[in-house]
Amino acid sequence: MFSILRVYGECLTRTFGPILKSPWVLLLPMAYGMASNTATMLLAPLGIVGGFILGFIAAALAASFLYMIDELVSKNPIHLSELVTSVRRYLWPVMNVMFVFWIASILLGPLLSQASNSTGIYMGLMLVLFVLLNATPEAIYQKGMYGGLDILKESIRFIQENWIEWFIPNLAFLAIAWFGIPFVLNLVPDAVGGWGYRLISGLIEGCLILPVMVFRGHLYRELDTSTARQRRFRYR
């Protein structure tokens, strides 16, 4: 138990150094969210065509975000100008994963709609997918895979081997986000207005989401490249 706590401490220490060198990256989650919302408002009236374009934009934004997380985890210096080219590295792996989910939704949708307890089955399925596919972002940018099924299988393998070590901090972060963010936002005075509230909300979420993703990247790399015995020896 002591060794895994040392691992968490080491990953947490590595998390903030690159972020402090490029603090502007804390704005990325808010920027990506604003870009996604703007695209949705503009393209939603276009029907199916707009839906396909929105899917591509969502994949591009996710690919860009994973590029930035990869650079931070690798401790490479990053610059604002890299946003222009950040999409290319992981666009196709992200699109392949999204394609697998799209096909699965087409196949399972009719079956779920005919079930007597479709809502309960759907919620249970989402919970299972949340657990088994939780490490999908890290599998995309750390394993160099392109096939959607291969990436998802890699996430399942990783979770099967490291589920306790992985979910202890992740559930803690989820609890902080679930209870902490609403609590802080309730302290925001009404005088800031709607736009001010959204800006503060985006900043708070960015200051949590980005460090958590960088921490996850370090933890994934540590757990994937070492055994429990090796970690006990290293951190004894």
ZASE-947920 format. One record per residue: x, z, y of N, C-alpha, C in turn. Coordinates in steps of 0.05 Angstrom, whole numbers. Each point is the difference from the previous one (the first is absolute). Example, Ala and Ser with C-alpha at 12.3 -4.5 7.8 and 13.67 -1.06 7.14 Angstrom:
BEGIN
+--------+--------+--------+--------+--------+--------+--------+--------+--------+
|    n_u |    n_w |    n_v |   ca_u |   ca_w |   ca_v |    c_u |    c_w |    c_v |
+--------+--------+--------+--------+--------+--------+--------+--------+--------+
|    264 |    156 |   -114 |    -18 |      0 |     24 |     18 |      0 |     24 |
|     -7 |    -14 |     21 |     16 |      1 |     24 |    -15 |     14 |     22 |
+--------+--------+--------+--------+--------+--------+--------+--------+--------+
end
This chain:
BEGIN
+--------+--------+--------+--------+--------+--------+--------+--------+--------+
|    n_u |    n_w |    n_v |   ca_u |   ca_w |   ca_v |    c_u |    c_w |    c_v |
+--------+--------+--------+--------+--------+--------+--------+--------+--------+
|     17 |      0 |    -24 |    -17 |      0 |     24 |     17 |      0 |     25 |
|     22 |     16 |     -1 |     18 |      1 |     23 |     12 |    -28 |      6 |
|      7 |    -15 |    -21 |     12 |    -26 |      4 |    -18 |    -19 |     15 |
|    -26 |      0 |     -7 |    -18 |    -19 |     13 |     -6 |      9 |     28 |
|      1 |     26 |      6 |     -2 |      8 |     28 |     24 |     -9 |     16 |
|     23 |      0 |    -12 |     24 |    -10 |     13 |     -3 |    -30 |      5 |
|    -11 |    -14 |    -19 |     -5 |    -29 |      4 |    -18 |     -5 |     24 |
|    -22 |     16 |      1 |    -19 |     -3 |     23 |     15 |      5 |     26 |
|     17 |     21 |      0 |     14 |      6 |     25 |     19 |    -22 |      8 |
|     14 |    -12 |    -20 |     19 |    -21 |      6 |    -15 |    -25 |     10 |
|    -23 |     -6 |    -12 |    -15 |    -24 |      9 |    -11 |      5 |     28 |
|     -8 |     24 |      6 |    -11 |      7 |     26 |     22 |     -3 |     21 |
|     24 |      9 |     -7 |     23 |     -2 |     19 |      7 |    -29 |      6 |
|     -1 |    -17 |    -21 |      7 |    -28 |      4 |    -22 |    -15 |     16 |
|    -24 |     11 |      0 |    -22 |    -14 |     12 |      3 |     -3 |     30 |
|      8 |     20 |     14 |     -2 |      0 |     29 |     24 |    -12 |     15 |
|     23 |     -2 |    -13 |     23 |    -11 |     13 |     -4 |    -28 |     11 |
|     -8 |    -20 |    -17 |     -5 |    -27 |      9 |    -23 |     -2 |     20 |
|    -21 |     18 |     -3 |    -22 |     -1 |     18 |      9 |      9 |     28 |
|     16 |     21 |      1 |     10 |      9 |     26 |     17 |    -20 |     14 |
|     13 |    -18 |    -15 |     16 |    -21 |     12 |    -17 |    -23 |     11 |
|    -24 |     -3 |    -11 |    -18 |    -21 |     10 |    -28 |     13 |      2 |
|     -5 |     18 |     19 |    -25 |     14 |      1 |    -24 |    -18 |      5 |
|      4 |    -24 |     11 |    -22 |    -18 |      5 |    -15 |     -8 |    -26 |
|     13 |      4 |    -23 |    -14 |     -7 |    -25 |    -24 |     17 |     -5 |
|     -1 |     24 |     13 |    -24 |     17 |     -4 |    -25 |    -13 |     11 |
|      3 |    -20 |     17 |    -23 |    -15 |     11 |    -10 |    -22 |    -19 |
|     15 |     -6 |    -21 |     -7 |    -22 |    -17 |    -28 |      3 |    -13 |
|     -6 |     23 |    -13 |    -27 |      2 |    -12 |    -22 |     -6 |     20 |
|      2 |     11 |     24 |    -20 |     -5 |     20 |     -1 |    -30 |      8 |
|     23 |    -12 |      2 |      1 |    -29 |      8 |    -12 |    -17 |    -22 |
|      6 |      6 |    -25 |    -11 |    -16 |    -22 |    -30 |      5 |     -2 |
|     -9 |     24 |      5 |    -29 |      6 |     -1 |    -15 |    -15 |     22 |
|     12 |     -1 |     24 |    -13 |    -15 |     22 |     -1 |    -29 |     -6 |
|     22 |    -11 |    -11 |      0 |    -29 |     -7 |    -21 |     -6 |    -21 |
|     -3 |     18 |    -20 |    -20 |     -5 |    -21 |    -28 |      2 |     12 |
|     -6 |     19 |     17 |    -26 |      3 |     12 |     -7 |    -24 |     18 |
|     20 |    -10 |     15 |     -5 |    -23 |     17 |     -6 |    -24 |    -16 |
|     16 |     -5 |    -21 |     -5 |    -23 |    -18 |    -27 |      1 |    -13 |
|     -9 |     24 |     -8 |    -26 |      3 |    -12 |    -23 |     -7 |     19 |
|      3 |      9 |     25 |    -21 |     -6 |     20 |     -1 |    -30 |      6 |
|     23 |    -13 |      0 |      0 |    -29 |      6 |     -8 |    -17 |    -23 |
|      6 |      8 |    -24 |     -3 |    -18 |    -23 |    -24 |      7 |    -17 |
|    -12 |     24 |      2 |    -23 |      7 |    -16 |    -23 |    -19 |      2 |
|     -6 |    -11 |     24 |    -22 |    -19 |      2 |      4 |    -26 |    -14 |
|     24 |     -6 |    -10 |      6 |    -26 |    -13 |     -7 |      0 |    -29 |
|    -11 |     21 |    -11 |     -9 |      0 |    -27 |     22 |      0 |    -20 |
|     -2 |    -17 |    -21 |     19 |     -1 |    -22 |     28 |     -8 |     10 |
|      0 |    -20 |     18 |     26 |    -10 |     11 |     13 |     23 |     15 |
|    -15 |     14 |     16 |     11 |     23 |     15 |     10 |     22 |    -19 |
|    -14 |      3 |    -23 |      8 |     20 |    -19 |     27 |     -6 |    -12 |
|      4 |    -26 |     -7 |     26 |     -8 |    -11 |     23 |      3 |     20 |
|     -6 |     -7 |     25 |     21 |      3 |     21 |      6 |     30 |      4 |
|    -21 |     17 |      0 |      5 |     29 |      2 |     16 |     11 |    -23 |
|     -5 |    -11 |    -24 |     16 |      9 |    -23 |     30 |     -7 |      4 |
|      5 |    -23 |     10 |     28 |     -8 |      5 |     13 |     17 |     22 |
|    -16 |      6 |     21 |     11 |     17 |     21 |      6 |     28 |    -10 |
|    -18 |     10 |    -17 |      4 |     27 |    -11 |     25 |      0 |    -17 |
|      5 |    -21 |    -16 |     24 |     -2 |    -16 |     25 |     -1 |     17 |
|     -2 |    -16 |     22 |     23 |     -2 |     18 |      7 |     26 |     13 |
|    -21 |     15 |      9 |      5 |     26 |     13 |     12 |     20 |    -20 |
|    -10 |      0 |    -24 |     10 |     18 |    -21 |     29 |     -7 |     -7 |
|      6 |    -26 |     -2 |     27 |     -9 |     -6 |     19 |      8 |     22 |
|     -8 |     -3 |     25 |     17 |      8 |     23 |      5 |     30 |     -1 |
|    -21 |     15 |     -5 |      4 |     30 |     -1 |     19 |      8 |    -22 |
|     -3 |    -13 |    -24 |     18 |      7 |    -22 |     29 |     -8 |      6 |
|      4 |    -22 |     15 |     27 |     -7 |      8 |     12 |     22 |     18 |
|    -15 |     10 |     19 |     10 |     21 |     17 |      6 |     25 |    -15 |
|    -17 |      8 |    -19 |      4 |     23 |    -16 |     25 |     -4 |    -17 |
|      3 |    -23 |    -12 |     24 |     -6 |    -16 |     25 |      3 |     16 |
|      1 |    -10 |     24 |     23 |      2 |     17 |      6 |     29 |      8 |
|    -20 |     15 |      5 |      4 |     29 |      7 |     10 |     15 |    -24 |
|    -11 |     -5 |    -24 |      9 |     14 |    -24 |     29 |     -8 |     -6 |
|      7 |    -25 |      5 |     27 |    -10 |     -5 |     20 |      8 |     22 |
|    -11 |     13 |     21 |     16 |      9 |     23 |     13 |    -23 |     15 |
|    -14 |    -23 |      0 |     10 |    -23 |     16 |    -11 |      2 |     28 |
|     16 |     -7 |     20 |    -10 |      0 |     28 |    -21 |    -22 |      3 |
|    -22 |      7 |     13 |    -22 |    -20 |      3 |     -6 |     -2 |     30 |
|     -9 |    -24 |      7 |     -5 |     -7 |     28 |    -28 |    -12 |      3 |
|    -11 |      3 |     23 |    -27 |    -10 |      5 |     -2 |    -30 |     -5 |
|     21 |    -15 |      4 |      0 |    -28 |     -4 |     -4 |     -8 |    -30 |
|      5 |     19 |    -18 |     -4 |     -6 |    -28 |    -29 |     -2 |     -8 |
|    -18 |      9 |     17 |    -29 |     -2 |     -6 |     -8 |    -29 |     -5 |
|     14 |    -19 |     13 |     -7 |    -28 |     -2 |      5 |    -10 |    -28 |
|     22 |      8 |    -12 |      7 |    -10 |    -27 |     -5 |     20 |    -22 |
|    -11 |     23 |      6 |     -4 |     21 |    -20 |    -20 |     -7 |    -21 |
|    -17 |    -19 |      5 |    -21 |     -7 |    -19 |     11 |    -14 |    -25 |
|     21 |    -15 |      3 |      8 |    -19 |    -21 |      9 |     13 |    -26 |
|     14 |     23 |      2 |     13 |     11 |    -24 |    -20 |      8 |    -21 |
|    -23 |     12 |      7 |    -18 |     11 |    -20 |    -28 |    -12 |      1 |
|     -3 |    -23 |     15 |    -27 |    -12 |      2 |    -11 |     -8 |    -26 |
|     15 |    -14 |    -17 |    -10 |    -10 |    -25 |     -5 |     22 |    -20 |
|     18 |     19 |     -3 |     -7 |     23 |    -18 |    -26 |     14 |      8 |
|     -4 |      4 |     26 |    -24 |     14 |      9 |    -24 |    -18 |     -5 |
|      2 |    -25 |      5 |    -23 |    -18 |     -5 |     -6 |     -2 |    -30 |
|     20 |      1 |    -17 |     -5 |     -1 |    -29 |    -14 |     25 |     -9 |
|      7 |     23 |     11 |    -14 |     25 |     -7 |    -29 |     -1 |      9 |
|     -4 |    -10 |     25 |    -27 |     -2 |     10 |    -17 |    -20 |    -16 |
|     13 |    -21 |    -10 |    -14 |    -19 |    -17 |    -10 |     12 |    -26 |
|     17 |     18 |    -12 |     -8 |     13 |    -24 |    -25 |     18 |      5 |
|      0 |     14 |     22 |    -23 |     17 |      7 |    -25 |    -17 |      6 |
|      4 |    -23 |     12 |    -22 |    -18 |      6 |    -13 |    -10 |    -26 |
|     17 |     -9 |    -19 |    -11 |     -9 |    -25 |    -14 |     22 |    -15 |
|     12 |     24 |      1 |    -12 |     23 |    -14 |    -27 |      7 |     12 |
|     -2 |     -2 |     27 |    -26 |      6 |     13 |    -21 |    -20 |     -8 |
|      8 |    -26 |     -3 |    -19 |    -20 |     -8 |    -10 |      5 |    -28 |
|     18 |      8 |    -18 |     -8 |      4 |    -28 |    -16 |     26 |     -4 |
|      8 |     21 |     15 |    -13 |     26 |     -5 |    -25 |      4 |     18 |
|     -2 |    -15 |     22 |    -23 |      4 |     18 |    -27 |     -3 |    -14 |
|     -5 |    -22 |    -14 |    -26 |     -2 |    -14 |     -5 |     22 |    -21 |
|     21 |      8 |    -14 |     -3 |     21 |    -20 |     -7 |     27 |     13 |
|     13 |      6 |     22 |     -6 |     26 |     13 |    -28 |     -1 |     13 |
|     -8 |    -22 |     10 |    -27 |     -2 |     13 |    -22 |      4 |    -20 |
|      5 |     -6 |    -26 |    -21 |      3 |    -20 |      0 |     27 |    -13 |
|     21 |     17 |      4 |      1 |     26 |    -12 |    -20 |     19 |     13 |
|    -10 |     19 |    -16 |    -20 |     19 |     10 |     12 |     19 |     20 |
|     25 |      7 |     -4 |     14 |     19 |     18 |     24 |    -15 |     13 |
|     -6 |    -22 |     13 |     21 |    -17 |     11 |     17 |     15 |     21 |
|    -12 |     17 |     16 |     15 |     14 |     21 |     20 |     19 |    -13 |
|     -8 |     15 |    -20 |     18 |     19 |    -13 |     22 |    -15 |    -15 |
|     -7 |    -22 |    -13 |     21 |    -15 |    -14 |     20 |    -12 |     20 |
|    -10 |    -10 |     22 |     17 |    -11 |     20 |     19 |     21 |     12 |
|    -10 |     23 |      6 |     17 |     22 |     11 |     21 |      8 |    -21 |
|     -9 |      2 |    -25 |     20 |      7 |    -21 |     21 |    -20 |     -3 |
|     -7 |    -26 |      1 |     19 |    -22 |     -2 |     20 |      1 |     24 |
|    -10 |      5 |     24 |     17 |      1 |     23 |     20 |     23 |     -2 |
|     -9 |     23 |    -11 |     18 |     23 |     -4 |     22 |     -7 |    -20 |
|     -7 |    -13 |    -21 |     20 |     -8 |    -20 |     20 |    -19 |     12 |
|    -10 |    -19 |     15 |     18 |    -20 |     13 |     18 |     14 |     21 |
|    -12 |     19 |     14 |     16 |     14 |     21 |     24 |     15 |    -13 |
|     -5 |     11 |    -24 |     21 |     14 |    -14 |     21 |    -19 |    -12 |
|    -10 |    -19 |    -16 |     19 |    -17 |    -15 |     15 |    -20 |     18 |
|    -13 |     -9 |     22 |     12 |    -20 |     17 |     11 |     12 |     26 |
|      4 |     26 |      0 |      8 |     13 |     25 |     28 |     -9 |     10 |
|     17 |     -7 |    -19 |     27 |     -8 |      7 |      3 |    -30 |      4 |
|    -22 |    -15 |      3 |      2 |    -29 |      3 |     16 |     -9 |     24 |
|     -3 |     13 |     24 |     16 |     -9 |     23 |     30 |      2 |     -6 |
|      8 |     22 |    -12 |     28 |      4 |     -6 |     10 |    -19 |    -22 |
|    -17 |     -6 |    -19 |      7 |    -20 |    -21 |      4 |    -27 |     12 |
|    -15 |     -7 |     20 |      3 |    -26 |     13 |     27 |     -3 |     13 |
|      8 |     19 |     17 |     24 |     -4 |     15 |     26 |     12 |    -12 |
|     -3 |     14 |    -22 |     25 |     10 |    -13 |      7 |    -12 |    -26 |
|    -19 |    -14 |    -13 |      6 |    -11 |    -27 |      5 |    -30 |      1 |
|     -5 |    -14 |     22 |      5 |    -28 |      2 |    -18 |    -18 |    -18 |
|    -24 |      9 |     -5 |    -19 |    -15 |    -17 |    -18 |    -17 |     18 |
|    -10 |    -22 |    -12 |    -18 |    -17 |     15 |    -28 |     -2 |    -13 |
|     -2 |      2 |    -26 |    -25 |     -2 |    -14 |    -18 |     25 |      5 |
|    -25 |     -5 |      7 |    -18 |     22 |      6 |     -4 |     19 |    -24 |
|     -4 |    -11 |    -24 |     -3 |     17 |    -23 |     25 |     15 |     -6 |
|     23 |    -12 |      3 |     26 |     13 |     -5 |      3 |     24 |     19 |
|     -7 |     -4 |     25 |      3 |     22 |     19 |    -19 |     23 |     -7 |
|    -25 |     -6 |     -7 |    -18 |     21 |     -7 |      8 |     15 |    -25 |
|     10 |    -15 |    -20 |     10 |     13 |    -24 |     24 |     18 |      6 |
|     17 |     -8 |     18 |     23 |     16 |      8 |     -9 |     26 |     13 |
|    -21 |     -1 |     17 |    -11 |     24 |     12 |    -11 |     19 |    -21 |
|    -14 |    -11 |    -20 |    -11 |     16 |    -21 |     22 |     13 |    -17 |
|     21 |    -15 |     -6 |     23 |     11 |    -15 |     12 |     24 |     16 |
|      4 |     -5 |     25 |     13 |     21 |     17 |    -17 |     25 |      1 |
|    -26 |     -3 |      4 |    -18 |     23 |      1 |     -1 |     15 |    -27 |
|     -1 |    -15 |    -22 |      0 |     13 |    -26 |     25 |     17 |     -4 |
|     22 |     -8 |     10 |     25 |     14 |     -4 |      5 |     23 |     20 |
|    -12 |     -3 |     24 |      7 |     19 |     22 |    -24 |     11 |     14 |
|    -23 |      1 |    -13 |    -24 |      6 |     15 |      0 |     28 |     13 |
|     11 |     19 |    -13 |      0 |     27 |     11 |     18 |      1 |     26 |
|     25 |    -10 |     -3 |     18 |      1 |     22 |    -10 |    -18 |     23 |
|    -14 |    -21 |     -6 |    -10 |    -18 |     21 |    -24 |     10 |     15 |
|    -19 |     12 |    -14 |    -25 |      7 |     13 |      1 |     28 |     13 |
|     19 |     17 |     -6 |      1 |     26 |     14 |      3 |     -5 |     30 |
|     20 |    -14 |     10 |      2 |     -5 |     29 |    -22 |    -19 |     11 |
|     -7 |    -20 |    -16 |    -20 |    -19 |     10 |    -27 |     13 |      4 |
|     -9 |     18 |    -18 |    -25 |     14 |      4 |      2 |     19 |     24 |
|     24 |     12 |      4 |      4 |     17 |     23 |     -3 |    -16 |     26 |
|     12 |    -24 |      1 |     -3 |    -17 |     24 |    -29 |     -8 |      4 |
|    -14 |     -6 |    -22 |    -28 |     -8 |      2 |    -17 |     23 |     11 |
|      6 |     24 |     -8 |    -15 |     23 |     10 |      6 |      4 |     30 |
|     25 |     -4 |      8 |      7 |      3 |     29 |    -15 |    -21 |     16 |
|     -1 |    -25 |    -10 |    -13 |    -21 |     14 |    -30 |      5 |      2 |
|    -12 |      9 |    -23 |    -29 |      4 |     -2 |    -10 |     22 |     19 |
|     15 |     22 |      0 |     -8 |     23 |     16 |     14 |      2 |     27 |
|     25 |     -8 |      1 |     16 |      4 |     24 |     -7 |    -19 |     22 |
|     -3 |    -26 |     -6 |     -5 |    -20 |     21 |    -27 |      6 |     14 |
|    -22 |      4 |    -15 |    -26 |      7 |     14 |      3 |     25 |     17 |
|     14 |     20 |    -10 |      4 |     25 |     15 |     14 |     -6 |     27 |
|     21 |    -15 |     -1 |     15 |     -6 |     25 |    -17 |    -17 |     19 |
|    -14 |    -20 |    -11 |    -16 |    -17 |     17 |    -23 |     15 |     13 |
|    -10 |     21 |    -13 |    -21 |     16 |     12 |     10 |     15 |     25 |
|     26 |      2 |      3 |     12 |     13 |     23 |      3 |    -19 |     24 |
|     -4 |    -26 |     -5 |      3 |    -19 |     21 |    -23 |      2 |     20 |
|      4 |      3 |     26 |    -22 |      3 |     19 |    -16 |    -25 |      3 |
|    -26 |      2 |      5 |    -17 |    -23 |      3 |      8 |    -17 |     24 |
|     15 |     12 |     19 |      6 |    -15 |     24 |     19 |    -24 |     -5 |
|     13 |     -1 |    -23 |     18 |    -23 |     -5 |    -15 |    -25 |     -5 |
|    -26 |      2 |     -7 |    -16 |    -24 |     -4 |      4 |    -13 |    -27 |
|    -15 |    -21 |     -6 |      1 |    -12 |    -27 |     26 |    -13 |     -6 |
|     11 |    -15 |     19 |     26 |    -13 |     -4 |     23 |     20 |     -3 |
|     -1 |     20 |     17 |     20 |     21 |     -2 |     -1 |     15 |    -26 |
|    -24 |      5 |    -10 |     -3 |     13 |    -26 |     11 |    -17 |    -22 |
|     -6 |    -26 |      0 |     10 |    -18 |    -21 |     31 |     -1 |      2 |
|     11 |     -1 |     24 |     29 |     -1 |      3 |     13 |     26 |    -12 |
|    -11 |     22 |      7 |     11 |     26 |    -10 |     -3 |      1 |    -30 |
|    -23 |     -9 |    -10 |     -5 |      0 |    -29 |     20 |    -17 |    -14 |
|      5 |    -24 |     11 |     20 |    -18 |    -12 |     28 |     11 |      0 |
|      7 |     13 |     22 |     27 |     12 |      1 |      3 |     22 |    -20 |
|    -20 |     17 |     -3 |      1 |     22 |    -19 |      2 |    -11 |    -29 |
|    -16 |    -19 |     -6 |      0 |    -12 |    -27 |     27 |    -13 |     -5 |
|     11 |    -14 |     20 |     25 |    -13 |     -4 |     23 |     19 |     -5 |
|     -1 |     23 |     14 |     20 |     20 |     -3 |     -1 |     14 |    -27 |
|    -22 |     -4 |    -14 |     -3 |     11 |    -27 |      5 |    -21 |    -21 |
|    -13 |    -23 |      3 |      0 |    -21 |    -20 |     29 |    -11 |     -5 |
|     14 |     -7 |     22 |     26 |    -12 |     -4 |     20 |     18 |    -13 |
|      3 |     25 |      9 |     19 |     18 |    -14 |     -8 |      5 |    -29 |
|    -26 |      1 |     -5 |     -8 |      4 |    -28 |      8 |    -24 |    -17 |
|     -3 |    -24 |     10 |      7 |    -23 |    -15 |     31 |     -2 |     -5 |
|     15 |      8 |     21 |     29 |      0 |     -4 |      8 |     22 |    -20 |
|    -12 |     23 |      1 |      5 |     21 |    -19 |     -6 |    -10 |    -28 |
|    -23 |    -13 |     -4 |     -8 |    -10 |    -26 |     21 |    -20 |    -10 |
|     10 |    -17 |     18 |     21 |    -19 |     -8 |     24 |     14 |    -11 |
|      9 |     21 |     13 |     24 |     15 |     -9 |     -7 |     14 |    -27 |
|    -23 |     11 |     -2 |     -8 |     15 |    -24 |     -2 |    -20 |    -24 |
|    -12 |    -23 |      5 |     -3 |    -20 |    -21 |     28 |     -8 |    -11 |
|     18 |     -5 |     19 |     27 |     -9 |     -8 |     14 |     22 |    -16 |
|     -3 |     25 |      9 |     13 |     23 |    -14 |    -12 |      4 |    -28 |
|    -26 |     -1 |     -2 |    -12 |      4 |    -26 |      4 |    -23 |    -19 |
|      1 |    -24 |     11 |      2 |    -24 |    -17 |     28 |     -5 |    -10 |
|     20 |     12 |     13 |     28 |     -5 |     -7 |     13 |     24 |    -13 |
|    -15 |     20 |     -6 |     11 |     24 |    -13 |    -20 |     13 |    -19 |
|     10 |     14 |    -19 |    -18 |     15 |    -18 |     -2 |     29 |      9 |
|    -19 |     15 |    -11 |     -3 |     28 |      8 |     25 |     16 |     -7 |
|     13 |     -7 |    -23 |     24 |     14 |     -7 |     23 |     -6 |     20 |
|      2 |    -25 |      9 |     21 |     -7 |     19 |     -5 |     15 |     27 |
|    -25 |      2 |      7 |     -6 |     14 |     25 |      6 |     30 |     -2 |
|     -6 |     11 |    -23 |      6 |     29 |     -3 |     30 |      4 |      1 |
|     16 |    -18 |    -11 |     29 |      3 |      1 |     10 |     -4 |     28 |
|    -11 |    -19 |     14 |     10 |     -7 |     27 |     -7 |     22 |     20 |
|    -24 |     12 |     -3 |     -9 |     20 |     20 |      0 |     28 |    -10 |
|     16 |      6 |    -21 |      1 |     27 |    -11 |     14 |     19 |     19 |
+--------+--------+--------+--------+--------+--------+--------+--------+--------+
end
